[in-house]
Amino acid sequence: MDTANNKTVVKRYVDAYNNGDMDAAADCFSEDTRNFGRPVGREGVRRVLKHIQRTFPDTKLETLDVVAEGDWVVERGIFSGTHRGIGELPVNGGLLLGVPPTGRSFRVQHVHMYRLSDGKIGDHYGARDDIGMMQQLGLLPSATDRANLLRPTGQV
């Protein structure tokens, strides 16, 4: 498959995700998909996508850049949503397991690498600013908050 077709599969995945159709999004992955080299399969991907949707019902992926070479597509973008569900799976950095919804929104950058074969995503690697997400959700102090904690009493 050529790079243009591979980019089309990734775009189809992002479009399905943004339309809230996590079944169609998962269908872009192969039956034996691996995440960071670990076998998760299409059903594992489907379960994670639906969990993300329950945790952040308005979740969106915004593509900023796409680069493709050979079997690989790399996408840099924005991951956003509003924290309305309790984390039940160790996704989102595992930082939201059992955390009650804050009702706050976040918007952070991410990078995903996909290796495609026969028109399906077979391998996935990703990195996201989970610390920034947690800060925006009010669950970790921001750099400004930390600086204020270190400021001597009585100083502004």
ZASE-428682 format. One line per 10 residues: number of its first residue (from 1); their letters; for each residue x, y, z of N, C-alpha, C, CB. Coordinates in nm, 4 decimals. Glycine has a CB too. Layout:
REM residues N
NUM = a = X/Y/Z/X/Y/Z/X/Y/Z/X/Y/Z; ...
***
This chain:
REM residues 156
1 = mdtannktvv = 0.0845/-0.1182/0.0000/0.0000/0.0000/0.0000/0.0883/0.1236/0.0000/-0.0957/0.0003/0.1216; 0.0506/0.2254/-0.0745/0.1349/0.3452/-0.0814/0.1047/0.4419/0.0333/0.1151/0.4160/-0.2159; 0.1911/0.5424/0.0479/0.1795/0.6342/0.1613/0.0484/0.7127/0.1584/0.2972/0.7308/0.1623; -0.0003/0.7498/0.0389/-0.1264/0.8241/0.0305/-0.2420/0.7398/0.0846/-0.1550/0.8665/-0.1155; -0.2456/0.6133/0.0500/-0.3509/0.5250/0.1018/-0.3368/0.5046/0.2527/-0.3469/0.3891/0.0299; -0.2140/0.4924/0.2999/-0.1918/0.4766/0.4442/-0.2417/0.6002/0.5202/-0.0414/0.4525/0.4738; -0.2137/0.7186/0.4668/-0.2615/0.8416/0.5288/-0.4141/0.8470/0.5283/-0.2038/0.9639/0.4566; -0.4755/0.7941/0.4235/-0.6217/0.7906/0.4149/-0.6808/0.7027/0.5242/-0.6662/0.7402/0.2772; -0.6174/0.5894/0.5533/-0.6664/0.5011/0.6601/-0.6588/0.5729/0.7946/-0.5845/0.3691/0.6647; -0.5490/0.6425/0.8208/-0.5350/0.7155/0.9469/-0.6385/0.8271/0.9540/-0.3921/0.7733/0.9615
11 = kryvdaynng = -0.6612/0.8954/0.8436/-0.7644/1.0005/0.8417/-0.9023/0.9411/0.8668/-0.7632/1.0756/0.7068; -0.9305/0.8251/0.8094/-1.0588/0.7581/0.8328/-1.0755/0.7260/0.9816/-1.0688/0.6283/0.7481; -0.9674/0.6795/1.0444/-0.9692/0.6516/1.1884/-1.0023/0.7791/1.2668/-0.8327/0.5938/1.2346; -0.9308/0.8882/1.2390/-0.9517/1.0145/1.3113/-1.0939/1.0653/1.2880/-0.8481/1.1214/1.2665; -1.1420/1.0578/1.1656/-1.2782/1.1043/1.1356/-1.3824/1.0233/1.2118/-1.3058/1.0959/0.9847; -1.3682/0.8909/1.2145/-1.4632/0.8056/1.2870/-1.4585/0.8394/1.4361/-1.4312/0.6545/1.2640; -1.3378/0.8546/1.4895/-1.3205/0.8914/1.6309/-1.3943/1.0216/1.6594/-1.1697/0.9056/1.6668; -1.3715/1.1224/1.5759/-1.4326/1.2538/1.5980/-1.5836/1.2523/1.5800/-1.3719/1.3551/1.5043; -1.6349/1.1568/1.5045/-1.7799/1.1412/1.4893/-1.8396/1.0581/1.6021/-1.8123/1.0766/1.3548; -1.7550/1.0132/1.6951/-1.8019/0.9344/1.8089/-1.8314/0.7900/1.7750/-1.9239/0.9965/1.8660
21 = dmdaaadcfs = -1.7889/0.7451/1.6550/-1.8136/0.6072/1.6121/-1.6892/0.5235/1.6413/-1.8504/0.6010/1.4599; -1.6767/0.4809/1.7663/-1.5572/0.4088/1.8081/-1.5500/0.2692/1.7463/-1.5533/0.3985/1.9594; -1.6629/0.2131/1.7058/-1.6599/0.0845/1.6346/-1.5931/0.1020/1.4984/-1.8036/0.0272/1.6175; -1.6323/0.2057/1.4248/-1.5709/0.2320/1.2939/-1.4240/0.2691/1.3115/-1.6463/0.3453/1.2194; -1.3916/0.3431/1.4171/-1.2517/0.3794/1.4429/-1.1695/0.2530/1.4681/-1.2409/0.4765/1.5643; -1.2220/0.1620/1.5503/-1.1502/0.0373/1.5809/-1.1360/-0.0501/1.4572/-1.2226/-0.0405/1.6914; -1.2315/-0.0426/1.3662/-1.2252/-0.1234/1.2436/-1.1090/-0.0841/1.1527/-1.3553/-0.1109/1.1669; -1.0441/0.0292/1.1797/-0.9264/0.0701/1.1027/-0.8019/-0.0066/1.1470/-0.9030/0.2211/1.1175; -0.8122/-0.0828/1.2551/-0.7009/-0.1595/1.3102/-0.7135/-0.3058/1.2698/-0.6958/-0.1461/1.4639; -0.6001/-0.3736/1.2583/-0.6006/-0.5150/1.2218/-0.6434/-0.6005/1.3406/-0.4615/-0.5586/1.1719
31 = edtrnfgrpv = -0.6821/-0.7220/1.3118/-0.7240/-0.8163/1.4167/-0.6128/-0.8396/1.5188/-0.7661/-0.9503/1.3544; -0.4871/-0.8335/1.4718/-0.3738/-0.8629/1.5605/-0.2890/-0.7383/1.5902/-0.2859/-0.9712/1.4981; -0.3538/-0.6244/1.6010/-0.2853/-0.4989/1.6293/-0.2002/-0.5086/1.7555/-0.3863/-0.3861/1.6431; -0.0858/-0.4409/1.7502/0.0021/-0.4301/1.8667/0.0107/-0.2831/1.9087/0.1444/-0.4878/1.8354; 0.0137/-0.2618/2.0394/0.0322/-0.1286/2.0950/0.1639/-0.1299/2.1708/-0.0877/-0.0867/2.1880; 0.2584/-0.0483/2.1267/0.3930/-0.0475/2.1838/0.4527/-0.1879/2.1824/0.3904/0.0078/2.3274; 0.4240/-0.2624/2.0761/0.4801/-0.3954/2.0587/0.4048/-0.5060/2.1312/0.6201/-0.3951/2.1040; 0.3076/-0.4691/2.2130/0.2291/-0.5692/2.2874/0.1010/-0.6011/2.2118/0.1957/-0.5186/2.4307; 0.0669/-0.7281/2.1980/-0.0569/-0.7636/2.1281/-0.1800/-0.7169/2.2066/-0.0634/-0.9159/2.1052; -0.2674/-0.6411/2.1400/-0.3926/-0.5962/2.2015/-0.5126/-0.6342/2.1154/-0.3900/-0.4444/2.2239
41 = gregvrrvlk = -0.4879/-0.6518/1.9849/-0.5954/-0.6874/1.8935/-0.6942/-0.5745/1.8731/-0.6674/-0.8084/1.9439; -0.7750/-0.5896/1.7708/-0.8763/-0.4889/1.7385/-0.9745/-0.4706/1.8552/-0.9526/-0.5289/1.6102; -1.0123/-0.5808/1.9202/-1.1088/-0.5692/2.0296/-1.0506/-0.4935/2.1485/-1.1549/-0.7076/2.0739; -0.9215/-0.5076/2.1714/-0.8567/-0.4294/2.2763/-0.8584/-0.2811/2.2439/-0.7135/-0.4763/2.2967; -0.8328/-0.2490/2.1169/-0.8388/-0.1095/2.0725/-0.9809/-0.0570/2.0908/-0.7939/-0.0959/1.9237; -1.0803/-0.1345/2.0489/-1.2204/-0.0933/2.0608/-1.2561/-0.0638/2.2078/-1.3138/-0.2034/2.0035; -1.2136/-0.1526/2.2983/-1.2428/-0.1353/2.4406/-1.1801/-0.0060/2.4938/-1.1915/-0.2565/2.5211; -1.0558/0.0223/2.4546/-0.9887/0.1440/2.5003/-1.0566/0.2680/2.4430/-0.8402/0.1418/2.4604; -1.0903/0.2659/2.3147/-1.1552/0.3822/2.2533/-1.2892/0.4124/2.3200/-1.1756/0.3588/2.1030; -1.3660/0.3087/2.3476/-1.4959/0.3296/2.4127/-1.4775/0.3783/2.5569/-1.5788/0.1988/2.4108
51 = hiqrtfpdtk = -1.3716/0.3317/2.6229/-1.3426/0.3808/2.7576/-1.3069/0.5289/2.7538/-1.2282/0.2999/2.8214; -1.2240/0.5692/2.6597/-1.1882/0.7109/2.6465/-1.3150/0.7933/2.6233/-1.0866/0.7322/2.5297; -1.4035/0.7424/2.5394/-1.5286/0.8132/2.5099/-1.6174/0.8247/2.6352/-1.6053/0.7406/2.3970; -1.6211/0.7225/2.7188/-1.6993/0.7310/2.8428/-1.6368/0.8312/2.9404/-1.7099/0.5921/2.9091; -1.5049/0.8364/2.9433/-1.4359/0.9279/3.0337/-1.4461/1.0723/2.9851/-1.2891/0.8876/3.0478; -1.4361/1.0901/2.8536/-1.4424/1.2225/2.7904/-1.5451/1.2168/2.6765/-1.3005/1.2671/2.7367; -1.6755/1.2301/2.7048/-1.7781/1.2115/2.6014/-1.7638/1.3024/2.4788/-1.9121/1.2337/2.6617; -1.7002/1.4170/2.4952/-1.6820/1.5096/2.3831/-1.5404/1.5023/2.3248/-1.7120/1.6524/2.4281; -1.4713/1.3910/2.3465/-1.3327/1.3771/2.3025/-1.3161/1.4040/2.1526/-1.2821/1.2378/2.3355; -1.2072/1.4703/2.1183/-1.1761/1.5014/1.9787/-1.0260/1.4868/1.9556/-1.2236/1.6448/1.9417
61 = letldvvaeg = -0.9919/1.4536/1.8319/-0.8538/1.4524/1.7846/-0.8453/1.5541/1.6715/-0.8088/1.3082/1.7369; -0.7542/1.6460/1.6829/-0.7326/1.7472/1.5786/-0.5953/1.7231/1.5187/-0.7447/1.8937/1.6357; -0.5893/1.6953/1.3919/-0.4618/1.6682/1.3256/-0.3944/1.7994/1.2883/-0.4823/1.5801/1.2001; -0.2688/1.8136/1.3275/-0.1889/1.9311/1.2925/-0.0921/1.8995/1.1791/-0.1118/1.9818/1.4149; -0.0254/1.7845/1.1878/0.0733/1.7436/1.0872/0.0634/1.5941/1.0646/0.2170/1.7823/1.1307; 0.0879/1.5525/0.9407/0.0946/1.4104/0.9070/0.2151/1.3900/0.8170/-0.0373/1.3609/0.8373; 0.2964/1.2898/0.8512/0.4118/1.2526/0.7702/0.4022/1.1025/0.7452/0.5480/1.2913/0.8408; 0.4253/1.0623/0.6216/0.4193/0.9193/0.5897/0.5422/0.8800/0.5090/0.2896/0.8849/0.5115; 0.5926/0.7622/0.5427/0.7041/0.7042/0.4675/0.6942/0.5529/0.4789/0.8429/0.7560/0.5203; 0.6974/0.4866/0.3662/0.6850/0.3410/0.3665/0.5542/0.2986/0.4290/0.8015/0.2769/0.4407
71 = dwvvergifs = 0.5620/0.2071/0.5253/0.4427/0.1567/0.5945/0.3993/0.2443/0.7110/0.4679/0.0172/0.6444; 0.4738/0.3500/0.7397/0.4511/0.4292/0.8600/0.3812/0.5615/0.8319/0.5816/0.4555/0.9288; 0.2898/0.5986/0.9226/0.2265/0.7305/0.9232/0.2453/0.7871/1.0631/0.0730/0.7230/0.8831; 0.2943/0.9105/1.0705/0.3107/0.9795/1.1983/0.2170/1.0999/1.1967/0.4611/1.0232/1.2226; 0.1391/1.1119/1.3028/0.0416/1.2206/1.3125/0.0663/1.2966/1.4413/-0.1044/1.1665/1.3072; 0.0806/1.4281/1.4305/0.0911/1.5157/1.5480/-0.0380/1.5938/1.5554/0.2166/1.6121/1.5401; -0.0943/1.6009/1.6742/-0.2219/1.6703/1.6841/-0.2555/1.7133/1.8244/-0.3305/1.5841/1.6322; -0.3833/1.7452/1.8398/-0.4385/1.7897/1.9671/-0.5420/1.6868/2.0121/-0.5019/1.9329/1.9551; -0.5344/1.6460/2.1372/-0.6315/1.5583/2.2019/-0.7056/1.6463/2.3020/-0.5622/1.4323/2.2722; -0.8391/1.6462/2.2967/-0.9154/1.7321/2.3870/-1.0415/1.6617/2.4338/-0.9510/1.8644/2.3185
81 = gthrgigelp = -1.0985/1.7157/2.5402/-1.2233/1.6621/2.5920/-1.2553/1.7225/2.7276/-1.2162/1.5100/2.6022; -1.3680/1.6778/2.7821/-1.4133/1.7210/2.9134/-1.4260/1.5976/3.0018/-1.5486/1.7986/2.9044; -1.3678/1.6040/3.1199/-1.3637/1.4897/3.2119/-1.5010/1.4709/3.2771/-1.2538/1.5102/3.3209; -1.5772/1.3732/3.2252/-1.7130/1.3488/3.2744/-1.7347/1.2052/3.3243/-1.8124/1.3793/3.1649; -1.6322/1.1197/3.3135/-1.6460/0.9807/3.3568/-1.5300/0.9388/3.4450/-1.6556/0.8880/3.2364; -1.5485/0.8273/3.5148/-1.4446/0.7746/3.6034/-1.3573/0.6771/3.5261/-1.5068/0.7055/3.7277; -1.2268/0.6948/3.5319/-1.1336/0.6046/3.4656/-1.1412/0.4645/3.5224/-0.9926/0.6571/3.4773; -1.1652/0.3662/3.4355/-1.1750/0.2269/3.4781/-1.0667/0.1389/3.4168/-1.3107/0.1720/3.4427; -0.9965/0.1897/3.3161/-0.8866/0.1174/3.2526/-0.7589/0.1989/3.2686/-0.9167/0.0899/3.1017; -0.6426/0.1345/3.2716/-0.5164/0.2080/3.2878/-0.4718/0.2733/3.1571/-0.4066/0.1140/3.3387
91 = vngglllgvp = -0.5607/0.3548/3.0983/-0.5253/0.4342/2.9814/-0.5137/0.5787/3.0268/-0.6309/0.4185/2.8659; -0.4872/0.6715/2.9356/-0.4660/0.8118/2.9725/-0.3536/0.8207/3.0759/-0.5973/0.8752/3.0284; -0.2499/0.7428/3.0531/-0.1359/0.7416/3.1439/-0.1649/0.6702/3.2750/-0.0925/0.8819/3.1723; -0.2828/0.6096/3.2877/-0.3209/0.5435/3.4118/-0.3483/0.6416/3.5241/-0.2135/0.4479/3.4538; -0.3451/0.7706/3.4922/-0.3562/0.8735/3.5954/-0.4997/0.9006/3.6398/-0.2953/1.0006/3.5457; -0.5986/0.8488/3.5661/-0.7378/0.8779/3.5991/-0.8134/0.7584/3.6563/-0.8087/0.9270/3.4771; -0.7425/0.6512/3.6872/-0.8083/0.5329/3.7442/-0.8811/0.5693/3.8730/-0.7053/0.4209/3.7711; -1.0125/0.5504/3.8742/-1.0926/0.5749/3.9930/-1.1126/0.7206/4.0295/-1.0316/0.5068/4.1058; -1.0659/0.8137/3.9451/-1.0765/0.9566/3.9761/-1.2153/1.0072/3.9362/-0.9651/1.0378/3.9028; -1.2894/1.0653/4.0309/-1.4214/1.1191/3.9968/-1.4089/1.2308/3.8923/-1.4925/1.1721/4.1237
101 = ptgrsfrvqh = -1.5109/1.2470/3.8094/-1.5061/1.3510/3.7052/-1.4877/1.4909/3.7647/-1.6343/1.3472/3.6210; -1.4018/1.5679/3.7009/-1.3790/1.7059/3.7445/-1.4728/1.8027/3.6727/-1.2330/1.7463/3.7198; -1.5254/1.7610/3.5584/-1.6083/1.8510/3.4781/-1.5262/1.9536/3.4024/-1.7082/1.9217/3.5660; -1.3940/1.9450/3.4142/-1.3053/2.0413/3.3468/-1.2608/1.9873/3.2121/-1.1821/2.0730/3.4342; -1.2289/2.0794/3.1226/-1.1832/2.0451/2.9877/-1.0321/2.0554/2.9789/-1.2488/2.1364/2.8829; -0.9767/1.9887/2.8791/-0.8330/1.9938/2.8535/-0.8103/1.9950/2.7023/-0.7593/1.8728/2.9205; -0.6902/2.0347/2.6664/-0.6469/2.0387/2.5263/-0.4957/2.0250/2.5277/-0.6929/2.1722/2.4531; -0.4446/1.9087/2.4827/-0.3004/1.8824/2.4865/-0.2527/1.8235/2.3544/-0.2659/1.7872/2.6024; -0.1229/1.8356/2.3311/-0.0651/1.7790/2.2094/-0.0348/1.6306/2.2273/0.0624/1.8546/2.1706; -0.0300/1.5625/2.1149/0.0062/1.4205/2.1127/0.0742/1.3891/1.9802/-0.1193/1.3298/2.1333
111 = vhmyrlsdgk = 0.1463/1.2779/1.9785/0.2088/1.2254/1.8569/0.1777/1.0771/1.8520/0.3645/1.2519/1.8539; 0.1284/1.0304/1.7370/0.0997/0.8880/1.7190/0.1728/0.8376/1.5954/-0.0533/0.8627/1.7066; 0.2289/0.7176/1.6070/0.2925/0.6498/1.4942/0.2126/0.5235/1.4649/0.4432/0.6163/1.5243; 0.1794/0.5052/1.3380/0.1020/0.3891/1.2957/0.1780/0.3158/1.1856/-0.0393/0.4311/1.2467; 0.1930/0.1844/1.1972/0.2464/0.1034/1.0880/0.1275/0.0301/1.0270/0.3588/0.0022/1.1379; 0.1139/0.0458/0.8959/0.0005/-0.0128/0.8262/0.0418/-0.1311/0.7418/-0.0670/0.0904/0.7399; -0.0513/-0.2251/0.7294/-0.0319/-0.3417/0.6457/-0.1683/-0.3843/0.5918/0.0369/-0.4576/0.7247; -0.1763/-0.4054/0.4638/-0.3016/-0.4485/0.4003/-0.4183/-0.3568/0.4341/-0.3351/-0.5904/0.4421; -0.3927/-0.2269/0.4404/-0.4996/-0.1303/0.4617/-0.5485/-0.1181/0.6039/-0.6125/-0.1645/0.3768; -0.4769/-0.1754/0.6997/-0.5156/-0.1682/0.8410/-0.3959/-0.1249/0.9249/-0.5702/-0.3050/0.8907
121 = igdhygardd = -0.4239/-0.0634/1.0384/-0.3192/-0.0260/1.1333/-0.2805/-0.1517/1.2111/-0.3671/0.0894/1.2302; -0.1536/-0.1887/1.2025/-0.1060/-0.3101/1.2682/-0.0226/-0.2826/1.3915/-0.0264/-0.3917/1.1723; 0.0396/-0.1649/1.3951/0.1220/-0.1263/1.5101/0.0914/0.0183/1.5449/0.2744/-0.1455/1.4802; 0.0876/0.0476/1.6752/0.0626/0.1828/1.7227/0.1612/0.2168/1.8339/-0.0832/0.1978/1.7722; 0.2142/0.3376/1.8276/0.2976/0.3950/1.9331/0.2474/0.5372/1.9521/0.4531/0.3908/1.8969; 0.2450/0.5865/2.0729/0.1973/0.7227/2.0935/0.2566/0.7866/2.2172/0.0477/0.7240/2.1032; 0.2567/0.9177/2.2150/0.3001/0.9966/2.3302/0.2089/1.1182/2.3386/0.4518/1.0390/2.3185; 0.1656/1.1472/2.4611/0.0724/1.2570/2.4819/0.1166/1.3321/2.6067/-0.0751/1.2057/2.4954; 0.0820/1.4577/2.6158/0.1144/1.5401/2.7319/0.0144/1.5126/2.8443/0.1144/1.6907/2.6941; 0.0291/1.3952/2.9087/-0.0622/1.3575/3.0170/-0.0459/1.4483/3.1389/-0.0388/1.2118/3.0573
131 = igmmqqlgll = 0.0740/1.4988/3.1636/0.0944/1.5897/3.2767/0.0158/1.7184/3.2512/0.2467/1.6205/3.2978; 0.0252/1.7721/3.1295/-0.0520/1.8911/3.0942/-0.2017/1.8673/3.1065/-0.0184/1.9353/2.9531; -0.2469/1.7475/3.0652/-0.3882/1.7135/3.0772/-0.4296/1.7151/3.2242/-0.4168/1.5752/3.0142; -0.3513/1.6517/3.3098/-0.3840/1.6454/3.4518/-0.3832/1.7852/3.5161/-0.2847/1.5533/3.5243; -0.2909/1.8704/3.4721/-0.2877/2.0075/3.5241/-0.4135/2.0828/3.4821/-0.1614/2.0819/3.4743; -0.4533/2.0687/3.3549/-0.5726/2.1383/3.3067/-0.6997/2.0852/3.3734/-0.5837/2.1244/3.1549; -0.6997/1.9592/3.4136/-0.8143/1.9021/3.4838/-0.8141/1.9379/3.6324/-0.8155/1.7509/3.4671; -0.7081/2.0074/3.6770/-0.6999/2.0493/3.8167/-0.6554/1.9394/3.9104/-0.8317/2.1009/3.8615; -0.5953/1.8334/3.8547/-0.5546/1.7191/3.9366/-0.4061/1.7194/3.9711/-0.5887/1.5915/3.8654; -0.3299/1.8057/3.9070/-0.1880/1.8271/3.9389/-0.1627/1.9772/3.9360/-0.0930/1.7512/3.8376
141 = psatdranll = -0.0731/2.0266/4.0205/-0.0444/2.1700/4.0169/0.0304/2.2082/3.8894/0.0373/2.2110/4.1399; 0.0010/2.3270/3.8397/0.0721/2.3787/3.7231/0.2059/2.4367/3.7676/-0.0127/2.4861/3.6492; 0.2889/2.4763/3.6712/0.4185/2.5375/3.7033/0.3971/2.6657/3.7830/0.4993/2.5671/3.5739; 0.2945/2.7427/3.7488/0.2632/2.8664/3.8220/0.2225/2.8344/3.9648/0.1509/2.9452/3.7514; 0.1389/2.7312/3.9820/0.0975/2.6896/4.1163/0.2188/2.6509/4.1996/-0.0016/2.5718/4.1089; 0.3114/2.5760/4.1412/0.4309/2.5324/4.2141/0.5168/2.6525/4.2522/0.5132/2.4327/4.1294; 0.5296/2.7490/4.1601/0.6105/2.8676/4.1887/0.5486/2.9463/4.3041/0.6234/2.9571/4.0626; 0.4166/2.9559/4.3060/0.3491/3.0285/4.4147/0.3685/2.9579/4.5481/0.1990/3.0431/4.3848; 0.3727/2.8252/4.5484/0.3944/2.7505/4.6719/0.5337/2.7758/4.7286/0.3742/2.6013/4.6476; 0.6294/2.8032/4.6400/0.7679/2.8241/4.6823/0.7980/2.9678/4.7194/0.8613/2.7808/4.5740
151 = rptgqv = 0.7090/3.0605/4.6847/0.7296/3.2025/4.7124/0.7212/3.2250/4.8639/0.6241/3.2906/4.6364; 0.8163/3.3020/4.9205/0.8124/3.3313/5.0648/0.6820/3.4013/5.1031/0.9330/3.4189/5.1054; 0.6339/3.3732/5.2204/0.5104/3.4328/5.2719/0.5214/3.5851/5.2717/0.4801/3.3811/5.4148; 0.4124/3.6510/5.2313/0.4099/3.7964/5.2313/0.4569/3.8583/5.1020/0.4927/3.8473/5.3418; 0.5127/3.7810/5.0105/0.5552/3.8343/4.8814/0.4507/3.8045/4.7761/0.6910/3.7760/4.8399; 0.4389/3.8974/4.6825/0.3437/3.8796/4.5733/0.4170/3.8563/4.4438/0.2515/4.0007/4.5607
***
